[in-house]
Amino acid sequence: MKTKNLYTLEFDKIRELLARHAATDGAKAAACELEPSDDIDEVRLRQRRTADAKLLAGQKGNPSFSSVKDVSAACERADKGATLTTRELLDCAAVLSCTRSLIDYYKSNKITETSLDEIFERLIPEKEIELRITRSIVAEDMISDDASPALAEIRHSIRKTNSKIADLMQKYTQGGNYSKYLQENIVTTRGGRFVIPVKSEYRSAVPGLVHDTSASGATLFIEPMSVVQANNDLRELQSKEEYEIERILHELSGLVSSVSGVILLNYSNITYLAFVFACSELAYEMKAVE
């Protein structure tokens, strides 16, 4: 059918209505790209699947498609040996999580066979890899201590070293002989190292390394000599932490690569199911029947 005729029939507006009901970006795209078919078997199959989705939704509600994203690029990068970002890994885990959820939806309270059974049955769970990712990455910017024994040990050492530095700094900021030399009784950082703000005229009274100077020149930010080794230890531990996190992300990326075909197949089927259930929601809204 010609594009002009589709617009005359306001088919574009039907597509817009359908896209509003789509639960994923992929399903929205499918709705926006939808074209009529002149194949009677195709037409009947589409109608049957829409009717069956409407039937399932009436029996046990709509399935959850969570926030599934297109992971094609992430899987391709993983297959090439790249280390995926935490966001990409979480998106891959979300596809696997949605897969399990849809399988549970399909199998629970199954009353009758439908034309959607073959789509649900194409879904393949990979629970172990899904949970490995979600237990290691608790948020896009946060790797769990439990991601590896080595990371847990490093972070334990970081907490101990931070506590040691805090204790060492207290003698400069909690009264005592040094307070009178400070602009403020606070501890701050410069270049990732803990320092104290010393009045410039008392530079010689606080042995240490100068890391910065205030704009006015009245304050020097000094790392006391008693804290230098602890700061060195902290920087070394932080470097080890960064390396271990990178190693963990690379390992998780390898796991994604090992099942990338499954993830992409699941994503394709999730997208199709989200599209069909969007059709059923629009049918319900319009009081449309097969």
C-alpha positions as CSV (number, residue, x, y, z in Angstrom):
1,M,0.0,0.0,0.0
2,K,1.3,3.4,-0.9
3,T,2.5,5.7,1.9
4,K,0.0,8.4,0.8
5,N,-2.9,6.0,1.2
6,L,-1.7,5.0,4.6
7,Y,-1.7,8.6,5.7
8,T,-5.2,9.1,4.1
9,L,-6.4,6.2,6.2
10,E,-4.6,7.8,9.3
11,F,-2.7,4.5,9.8
12,D,0.1,6.6,11.2
13,K,-2.1,7.7,14.1
14,I,-3.0,4.0,14.8
15,R,0.8,3.3,14.9
16,E,1.2,6.2,17.4
17,L,-1.5,4.9,19.6
18,L,0.0,1.4,19.5
19,A,3.5,2.7,20.3
20,R,2.2,4.4,23.5
21,H,1.2,0.9,24.8
22,A,4.6,-0.6,24.0
23,A,6.6,-1.5,27.1
24,T,10.1,-1.5,25.5
25,D,11.9,0.7,23.1
26,G,12.2,-2.2,20.7
27,A,8.4,-2.8,20.8
28,K,7.8,1.0,20.2
29,A,10.1,0.9,17.2
30,A,8.2,-2.2,15.8
31,A,4.9,-0.3,16.3
32,C,6.1,2.8,14.5
33,E,7.4,0.6,11.6
34,L,4.3,-1.5,11.3
35,E,2.9,-2.0,7.8
36,P,-0.3,-3.6,6.6
37,S,0.0,-7.0,5.0
38,D,-1.8,-8.4,1.9
39,D,-0.9,-12.0,2.9
40,I,-4.1,-13.4,4.3
41,D,-2.2,-16.0,6.4
42,E,0.0,-13.3,7.9
43,V,-3.1,-11.2,8.7
44,R,-4.8,-14.1,10.4
45,L,-1.7,-14.9,12.4
46,R,-1.4,-11.3,13.6
47,Q,-5.0,-11.2,14.6
48,R,-4.8,-14.6,16.4
49,R,-1.8,-13.5,18.4
50,T,-3.3,-10.2,19.3
51,A,-6.5,-12.0,20.5
52,D,-4.4,-14.6,22.4
53,A,-2.4,-11.9,24.1
54,K,-5.7,-10.2,25.1
55,L,-6.9,-13.6,26.4
56,L,-3.8,-14.1,28.5
57,A,-3.9,-10.6,29.8
58,G,-7.5,-11.1,30.9
59,Q,-6.6,-14.4,32.6
60,K,-3.5,-13.3,34.5
61,G,-2.7,-9.7,33.7
62,N,0.0,-8.4,31.3
63,P,3.5,-9.8,31.7
64,S,6.3,-7.5,33.0
65,F,8.9,-6.5,30.4
66,S,10.8,-4.3,33.0
67,S,13.2,-1.9,31.3
68,V,14.7,-4.1,28.6
69,K,17.1,-2.3,26.3
70,D,18.6,-3.2,23.0
71,V,21.8,-5.1,23.9
72,S,22.9,-5.9,20.3
73,A,25.9,-3.5,20.4
74,A,26.9,-4.7,23.9
75,C,26.9,-8.4,22.8
76,E,28.9,-7.5,19.7
77,R,31.5,-5.7,21.7
78,A,31.7,-8.6,24.2
79,D,32.2,-11.0,21.3
80,K,35.2,-8.9,20.2
81,G,36.8,-9.2,23.6
82,A,35.9,-5.7,24.8
83,T,35.2,-5.0,28.5
84,L,31.6,-3.9,28.8
85,T,30.6,-1.0,31.1
86,T,28.5,-1.7,34.2
87,R,25.5,-0.2,32.3
88,E,25.9,-2.6,29.4
89,L,26.3,-5.6,31.8
90,L,23.2,-4.6,33.8
91,D,21.2,-4.3,30.5
92,C,22.3,-7.8,29.5
93,A,21.3,-9.1,32.9
94,A,17.9,-7.3,32.6
95,V,17.2,-9.2,29.4
96,L,18.0,-12.5,31.2
97,S,15.9,-11.5,34.2
98,C,13.0,-10.6,31.9
99,T,13.4,-13.9,30.1
100,R,12.9,-15.8,33.4
101,S,10.0,-13.6,34.4
102,L,8.2,-14.3,31.0
103,I,8.9,-18.1,31.3
104,D,7.3,-18.0,34.8
105,Y,4.4,-16.0,33.4
106,Y,3.9,-18.5,30.6
107,K,4.0,-21.6,32.8
108,S,1.9,-20.3,35.7
109,N,-1.8,-21.0,35.6
110,K,-1.6,-22.3,32.1
111,I,-5.2,-23.0,31.1
112,T,-5.1,-23.4,27.3
113,E,-2.8,-23.5,24.3
114,T,-2.3,-20.3,22.4
115,S,-0.6,-19.1,19.2
116,L,2.0,-17.4,21.5
117,D,3.2,-20.6,23.0
118,E,5.9,-21.1,20.4
119,I,7.3,-17.6,21.1
120,F,7.4,-18.2,24.9
121,E,9.0,-21.6,24.3
122,R,11.9,-20.0,22.4
123,L,13.0,-18.1,25.6
124,I,16.2,-19.6,27.1
125,P,17.1,-18.8,30.8
126,E,20.7,-18.2,31.9
127,K,20.0,-17.7,35.6
128,E,23.6,-18.4,36.8
129,I,25.1,-15.7,34.5
130,E,22.2,-13.3,35.2
131,L,22.8,-13.6,39.0
132,R,26.6,-13.4,38.7
133,I,26.2,-10.0,37.1
134,T,23.5,-8.6,39.4
135,R,25.3,-9.8,42.5
136,S,28.6,-8.2,41.4
137,I,27.1,-4.9,40.1
138,V,24.6,-3.6,42.6
139,A,24.2,-0.2,40.8
140,E,25.6,1.4,37.6
141,D,28.3,3.1,39.7
142,M,28.7,0.5,42.4
143,I,30.5,-2.9,42.4
144,S,29.7,-5.1,45.3
145,D,32.3,-6.2,47.8
146,D,31.1,-9.7,47.1
147,A,32.1,-9.5,43.4
148,S,35.3,-11.3,44.3
149,P,37.2,-12.4,47.4
150,A,40.2,-10.2,46.3
151,L,38.0,-7.1,46.1
152,A,36.4,-7.8,49.5
153,E,39.9,-8.0,51.0
154,I,41.2,-4.9,49.3
155,R,38.2,-2.9,50.5
156,H,38.6,-4.2,54.0
157,S,42.2,-2.9,53.9
158,I,41.1,0.5,52.5
159,R,38.6,0.9,55.4
160,K,41.4,0.1,57.9
161,T,43.8,2.5,56.3
162,N,41.2,5.3,56.2
163,S,40.5,4.7,59.8
164,K,44.3,4.9,60.5
165,I,44.6,8.2,58.6
166,A,41.6,9.6,60.5
167,D,43.3,8.7,63.8
168,L,46.6,10.3,62.8
169,M,44.9,13.5,61.6
170,Q,43.0,13.9,64.9
171,K,46.1,15.1,66.7
172,Y,46.2,18.0,64.2
173,T,42.5,18.9,64.2
174,Q,41.2,17.9,67.7
175,G,42.8,20.6,69.8
176,G,46.3,20.1,71.0
177,N,49.4,21.9,69.9
178,Y,48.7,22.1,66.2
179,S,45.2,23.6,66.2
180,K,46.6,27.2,66.5
181,Y,48.5,26.7,63.2
182,L,45.4,25.8,61.2
183,Q,43.0,28.1,59.3
184,E,40.2,25.6,60.2
185,N,40.2,22.4,62.2
186,I,39.3,20.2,59.2
187,V,40.8,17.5,57.1
188,T,40.5,17.9,53.3
189,T,42.0,16.3,50.2
190,R,44.3,17.4,47.4
191,G,45.2,15.1,44.6
192,G,43.6,12.2,46.4
193,R,45.7,12.7,49.5
194,F,44.5,13.9,52.9
195,V,45.8,17.3,54.0
196,I,45.2,20.0,56.5
197,P,44.9,23.8,55.9
198,V,47.9,25.5,57.6
199,K,48.3,29.2,58.0
200,S,51.2,30.2,55.7
201,E,53.2,31.9,58.5
202,Y,53.3,28.6,60.4
203,R,54.7,26.5,57.5
204,S,57.7,25.4,59.5
205,A,55.7,24.4,62.5
206,V,53.9,21.6,60.6
207,P,56.5,19.2,59.0
208,G,55.0,17.8,55.8
209,L,54.5,18.1,52.0
210,V,52.7,21.1,50.5
211,H,50.2,20.0,47.9
212,D,48.3,23.3,47.3
213,T,48.0,27.0,48.2
214,S,44.9,29.1,48.6
215,A,44.3,31.9,46.0
216,S,45.2,34.5,48.6
217,G,48.4,32.6,49.6
218,A,47.3,32.7,53.3
219,T,46.7,29.0,53.5
220,L,48.9,26.0,52.6
221,F,47.4,22.5,52.3
222,I,50.0,20.3,53.9
223,E,50.2,16.5,54.2
224,P,51.8,15.9,57.6
225,M,54.9,13.7,57.4
226,S,53.3,11.3,59.9
227,V,50.5,10.6,57.4
228,V,52.5,10.3,54.2
229,Q,53.1,6.5,54.4
230,A,49.4,5.8,55.3
231,N,48.4,8.0,52.3
232,N,50.8,6.1,50.1
233,D,49.3,2.8,51.3
234,L,45.8,4.1,50.6
235,R,46.7,5.2,47.0
236,E,48.3,1.7,46.4
237,L,45.2,0.0,47.7
238,Q,42.9,2.2,45.6
239,S,45.0,1.3,42.5
240,K,44.6,-2.4,43.3
241,E,40.8,-1.8,43.7
242,E,40.6,-0.2,40.3
243,Y,42.6,-3.1,38.7
244,E,40.4,-5.7,40.4
245,I,37.2,-4.0,39.3
246,E,38.4,-3.9,35.8
247,R,39.3,-7.6,36.0
248,I,35.8,-8.4,37.3
249,L,34.1,-6.4,34.5
250,H,36.3,-8.2,31.9
251,E,35.4,-11.5,33.4
252,L,31.6,-10.7,33.4
253,S,32.0,-9.5,29.8
254,G,33.4,-12.9,28.9
255,L,30.4,-14.6,30.4
256,V,28.1,-12.3,28.3
257,S,30.1,-13.3,25.2
258,S,29.7,-17.0,26.0
259,V,25.9,-16.7,25.8
260,S,25.6,-13.7,23.5
261,G,23.6,-15.7,21.0
262,V,21.1,-16.7,23.7
263,I,20.8,-13.1,25.0
264,L,20.1,-11.7,21.5
265,L,17.6,-14.5,20.8
266,N,15.8,-13.7,24.0
267,Y,15.9,-10.0,23.3
268,S,14.3,-10.6,19.9
269,N,11.5,-12.7,21.4
270,I,10.9,-10.3,24.3
271,T,10.6,-7.5,21.8
272,Y,8.0,-9.4,19.8
273,L,6.0,-10.4,22.9
274,A,6.1,-6.7,24.1
275,F,4.8,-5.7,20.7
276,V,2.0,-8.3,20.7
277,F,0.8,-7.4,24.2
278,A,0.9,-3.7,23.1
279,C,-1.5,-4.7,20.3
280,S,-3.8,-6.5,22.8
281,E,-3.8,-3.4,25.1
282,L,-4.8,-1.2,22.2
283,A,-7.5,-3.7,21.2
284,Y,-8.8,-3.6,24.7
285,E,-8.8,0.2,24.7
286,M,-10.6,0.4,21.4
287,K,-13.0,-2.5,22.3
288,A,-11.7,-4.2,19.2
289,V,-12.2,-7.9,18.5
290,E,-10.7,-10.4,16.0
